[in-house]
């Protein structure tokens, strides 16, 4: 029997990590409408974001929200930025 988890997401590249942080910031501000699907998919695959339904927004009944894991990643990145300043 193989111990490979075929459903696990591949590790993110440095560019994907930078994009993920920027995309999560947009989601936190409610500005996720123009995110490309390929980047949303990465957030979903890594359990950083979740599709929320139903929500009350203009013209839609779904939205993207951040998971607890996604919020922890953002907090850690913010702490690193604060320590550098």
Secondary structure, DSSP 8 states (H G I E B T S, - for coil): -----TTS-----HHHHHHHHHHHHHHHTT-GGG--HHHHHHHHHTTSEEEEEEEEETTEEEEEEE-HHHHHHHHHHHHHHHHH-
